[in-house]
């Protein structure tokens, strides 16, 4: 009985000096960078997911391979870990997620849903939530708020706008 060795090819990515992740090489079997040419950029969260799951190796500009932890340190972006926690949770649930237009925003493809990520115990002004809901509503998106606790567990809340109608009262004489 002969043993057959299988070679698992991984994508090679490079983190440039501006914290942009660029494709060096991407085998066709890896969907996250499929169709990307060398030098094309891929979203930071997608690159994090690829490195985290071992389907890509990440190099710095000198060609040194970075671990996932080194990658996070180099990027040093506020709240990137909590946004990645939500991204990872959604992908594990079979959802297709893309980064949104702001740092704490994710978009569920095929669902017209925007997810805004916040850390538990962070101070968020009500005006900020209202602005998020109004902006998403104008674009015909549902709004989900994802709260990440100190253990990395994610809780999702749907947020919508409610307009209260004025109550008409009749004057009463007591």
Secondary structure, DSSP 8 states (H G I E B T S, - for coil): ----------EEEEE-TTS-EEEEE--TT-TTTTT--TT-EE-HHHHHHHHHTTSEEEE-TT--EE-HHHHHHHH--TTHHHHHHHHHHHHHTT--EEE-SSTTEEEETTTTEEEEEEETT----HHHHHHHHHHHHHTT-EEEEEEE-TTS-EEEEEE---------------
